[in-house]
Amino acid sequence: MTQKNQAIFEQIKGGLIVSCQALPDEPLHGSYIMSRMAYAAMLGGAVGIRANTIPDITEIKKTVDLPIIGIIKEVYENSNVYITPTMKEIDALVECGVEIIASDATDSEKRPRPDGKCLDEFFKEVREKYPDQLFMADCSNYEEAIHAAEIGFDFIGTTMNGYTEYTKGVTLPNIDLMTRLVKECEKPVIAEGGIWLPDQLRAALDAGVHSAVIGGAITRPLEITRRFVAAIK
């Protein structure tokens, strides 16, 4: 591992990564707004930022000096895989200079990829092209996480747990899955998905994860407001 990559590992260890994303149909959509969200997260003590799209990442990098987990959400007609699904998105994120690139690492037989390749073929090409880039696998279950570690992803995320057809209905955050992966996966685990409360974040870190990502509970006021309103109805 390069000295730079080792420094990134250490910088995010034991800390909170804040996901700053807003899709076109959301009220806070806009690169400037996301850059201010990221800046606020940095001031609040975040150790990293997860962000979507080249414009957002470019704007965030102007004001935030933290490692960025970059993704590009791209929907293709023939696939349900949309988080950095092809080499086209990988190339763009490398060019943008993100420290870590996250990509969907779910089961290719259950969720075919848009380029028609299985995950192993796709990631082999990616790793050969960018040997020194850090990559995070967005997985939905234990088997996918173990496999992603085996084929060379640097970080293993629980990002997709509860969001694939075969994991819907699980209780989030899935501390049991995190705990098992910490014990049995050879790569650092990044907790992501369903962390809404400080106690849940503490539980994830106590389980031994390398770091944790929180998005909606911090950067999506529409969802936050709905949760409070639902409590008083």
C-alpha positions as CSV (number, residue, x, y, z in Angstrom):
1,M,0.0,0.0,0.0
2,T,1.3,3.5,-0.8
3,Q,2.1,5.9,1.9
4,K,-0.8,8.2,0.8
5,N,-3.3,5.3,1.0
6,Q,-2.1,4.3,4.4
7,A,-2.6,7.9,5.6
8,I,-6.2,7.8,4.3
9,F,-6.8,4.5,6.2
10,E,-5.6,6.1,9.4
11,Q,-7.4,9.4,8.8
12,I,-10.9,7.8,8.6
13,K,-10.3,5.1,11.2
14,G,-12.8,5.2,14.1
15,G,-14.6,8.3,12.7
16,L,-17.8,9.5,11.1
17,I,-18.1,9.9,7.3
18,V,-21.0,12.2,6.3
19,S,-22.8,11.4,3.0
20,C,-23.7,14.7,1.2
21,Q,-26.0,13.8,-1.6
22,A,-29.2,15.2,-3.2
23,L,-30.7,13.8,-6.3
24,P,-32.3,16.1,-9.0
25,D,-35.8,15.7,-7.5
26,E,-34.8,16.6,-4.0
27,P,-35.1,20.1,-2.4
28,L,-31.4,20.5,-1.7
29,H,-30.1,19.4,-5.1
30,G,-27.2,21.5,-6.2
31,S,-23.4,21.4,-6.0
32,Y,-23.0,24.6,-4.0
33,I,-25.5,23.4,-1.4
34,M,-23.7,20.0,-1.1
35,S,-20.4,21.8,-0.7
36,R,-21.9,23.8,2.3
37,M,-23.3,20.6,3.8
38,A,-19.8,19.0,3.5
39,Y,-18.2,22.1,5.0
40,A,-20.6,22.0,8.0
41,A,-19.9,18.3,8.4
42,M,-16.2,19.0,8.5
43,L,-16.6,21.7,11.1
44,G,-18.7,19.3,13.1
45,G,-15.9,16.7,13.2
46,A,-16.5,14.4,10.3
47,V,-13.4,12.5,9.1
48,G,-14.6,12.1,5.5
49,I,-17.3,12.8,3.0
50,R,-19.2,10.5,0.7
51,A,-20.5,12.4,-2.4
52,N,-22.2,11.7,-5.7
53,T,-21.5,13.2,-9.2
54,I,-18.4,15.0,-10.5
55,P,-19.9,18.5,-10.1
56,D,-20.7,17.9,-6.5
57,I,-17.3,16.4,-5.7
58,T,-15.5,19.2,-7.5
59,E,-17.4,21.9,-5.6
60,I,-16.9,20.0,-2.2
61,K,-13.1,19.7,-2.8
62,K,-12.9,23.5,-3.0
63,T,-13.9,24.0,0.6
64,V,-13.3,20.6,2.3
65,D,-9.9,19.0,3.0
66,L,-11.1,15.6,3.9
67,P,-10.9,12.2,2.1
68,I,-13.9,11.8,-0.2
69,I,-15.6,8.5,-1.0
70,G,-16.8,9.3,-4.5
71,I,-19.7,7.6,-6.4
72,I,-21.6,8.3,-9.5
73,K,-25.2,7.1,-9.5
74,E,-26.0,6.2,-13.1
75,V,-29.2,4.3,-14.0
76,Y,-29.0,2.0,-17.0
77,E,-32.1,0.5,-18.6
78,N,-31.0,-3.1,-18.4
79,S,-29.8,-3.2,-14.8
80,N,-30.6,-2.4,-11.2
81,V,-27.0,-1.7,-10.4
82,Y,-26.5,2.1,-10.3
83,I,-23.7,3.0,-7.9
84,T,-20.6,3.5,-10.1
85,P,-21.7,0.6,-12.3
86,T,-19.2,0.7,-15.2
87,M,-15.7,1.7,-16.1
88,K,-17.0,5.0,-17.5
89,E,-17.9,6.2,-14.0
90,I,-14.7,4.8,-12.5
91,D,-12.6,6.8,-15.0
92,A,-14.5,10.0,-14.2
93,L,-14.0,9.6,-10.5
94,V,-10.3,8.8,-10.9
95,E,-9.9,11.9,-13.0
96,C,-11.7,13.9,-10.4
97,G,-9.2,12.8,-7.8
98,V,-11.3,11.2,-5.1
99,E,-9.4,9.3,-2.4
100,I,-11.8,6.3,-2.4
101,I,-14.2,5.1,-5.1
102,A,-17.3,3.1,-4.0
103,S,-19.0,0.7,-6.4
104,D,-21.9,-1.7,-6.2
105,A,-20.5,-5.2,-5.3
106,T,-23.7,-7.1,-5.1
107,D,-24.2,-10.6,-6.6
108,S,-24.0,-10.3,-10.4
109,E,-26.2,-13.4,-10.9
110,K,-29.0,-11.9,-8.8
111,R,-28.4,-8.3,-10.0
112,P,-26.8,-8.3,-13.5
113,R,-24.5,-5.4,-14.2
114,P,-25.2,-3.0,-17.1
115,D,-22.0,-3.8,-18.9
116,G,-22.9,-7.5,-18.9
117,K,-19.8,-8.5,-17.0
118,C,-19.8,-10.2,-13.6
119,L,-18.3,-8.4,-10.7
120,D,-15.1,-10.4,-10.8
121,E,-14.5,-9.4,-14.5
122,F,-15.4,-5.8,-13.9
123,F,-13.2,-5.3,-10.8
124,K,-10.2,-7.2,-12.3
125,E,-10.2,-4.7,-15.2
126,V,-10.6,-1.8,-12.7
127,R,-7.8,-2.9,-10.5
128,E,-5.4,-3.5,-13.4
129,K,-6.1,-0.1,-14.7
130,Y,-5.9,1.7,-11.4
131,P,-3.7,-0.4,-9.1
132,D,-3.1,2.4,-6.5
133,Q,-6.7,3.6,-6.2
134,L,-8.6,2.8,-3.1
135,F,-12.0,1.1,-3.7
136,M,-15.0,0.4,-1.4
137,A,-17.4,-2.4,-2.1
138,D,-21.1,-1.5,-1.5
139,C,-22.5,-4.9,-0.4
140,S,-25.9,-6.2,0.7
141,N,-25.0,-9.3,2.7
142,Y,-22.3,-11.4,4.3
143,E,-21.5,-13.5,1.2
144,E,-21.1,-10.5,-1.0
145,A,-18.8,-8.8,1.5
146,I,-16.5,-11.8,1.9
147,H,-16.3,-12.1,-1.9
148,A,-15.5,-8.5,-2.4
149,A,-12.7,-8.7,0.1
150,E,-11.4,-11.8,-1.7
151,I,-11.2,-10.1,-5.1
152,G,-9.4,-7.1,-3.8
153,F,-11.6,-4.3,-2.6
154,D,-9.9,-2.2,0.0
155,F,-12.9,-1.4,2.1
156,I,-16.1,-3.4,2.6
157,G,-19.3,-1.4,3.1
158,T,-22.7,-2.6,4.3
159,T,-24.3,0.1,2.1
160,M,-26.7,-2.1,0.2
161,N,-28.0,-4.2,3.1
162,G,-31.7,-3.9,3.1
163,Y,-31.8,-2.3,-0.4
164,T,-31.6,-5.4,-2.6
165,E,-34.6,-7.7,-3.3
166,Y,-33.1,-10.5,-1.3
167,T,-32.2,-8.4,1.8
168,K,-35.4,-6.2,2.1
169,G,-36.9,-6.3,5.5
170,V,-33.8,-6.5,7.6
171,T,-33.5,-4.3,10.6
172,L,-31.2,-1.4,10.1
173,P,-28.6,-0.6,11.2
174,N,-27.5,-4.3,10.9
175,I,-25.1,-4.5,13.9
176,D,-25.1,-8.3,13.7
177,L,-23.8,-8.2,10.1
178,M,-21.2,-5.6,11.0
179,T,-20.0,-7.6,13.9
180,R,-19.7,-10.8,11.9
181,L,-17.8,-9.1,9.1
182,V,-15.4,-7.4,11.5
183,K,-14.5,-10.9,12.8
184,E,-14.5,-12.8,9.6
185,C,-13.7,-10.4,6.8
186,E,-10.0,-9.6,6.1
187,K,-10.6,-6.0,5.0
188,P,-11.7,-2.9,7.0
189,V,-15.5,-2.7,7.3
190,I,-17.3,0.6,6.8
191,A,-20.8,0.7,8.4
192,E,-23.4,2.3,6.2
193,G,-27.2,2.2,6.2
194,G,-29.9,3.1,8.7
195,I,-27.8,4.9,11.3
196,W,-30.1,7.6,12.6
197,L,-29.1,8.0,16.3
198,P,-25.8,8.6,18.1
199,D,-26.2,5.4,20.1
200,Q,-26.5,3.4,16.8
201,L,-23.3,5.0,15.6
202,R,-21.6,4.1,18.9
203,A,-22.9,0.5,18.6
204,A,-21.4,0.2,15.1
205,L,-18.0,1.5,16.2
206,D,-18.1,-0.7,19.3
207,A,-18.6,-3.6,16.9
208,G,-15.2,-2.9,15.5
209,V,-16.0,-1.3,12.1
210,H,-13.2,0.9,10.7
211,S,-15.6,3.9,10.3
212,A,-19.2,4.7,9.6
213,V,-21.2,6.6,7.0
214,I,-24.3,8.6,7.9
215,G,-26.4,10.4,5.3
216,G,-30.1,11.0,5.8
217,A,-29.9,11.6,9.6
218,I,-27.6,14.6,9.0
219,T,-27.9,16.0,5.5
220,R,-31.5,15.3,4.4
221,P,-33.8,17.7,6.2
222,L,-36.9,16.5,4.3
223,E,-36.5,13.0,5.7
224,I,-35.6,14.3,9.1
225,T,-38.7,16.5,9.2
226,R,-40.9,13.7,8.2
227,R,-39.7,11.5,11.0
228,F,-40.5,14.2,13.6
229,V,-43.9,14.9,12.1
230,A,-44.7,11.2,12.0
231,A,-44.0,11.0,15.7
232,I,-46.6,13.6,16.6
233,K,-49.4,12.4,14.3
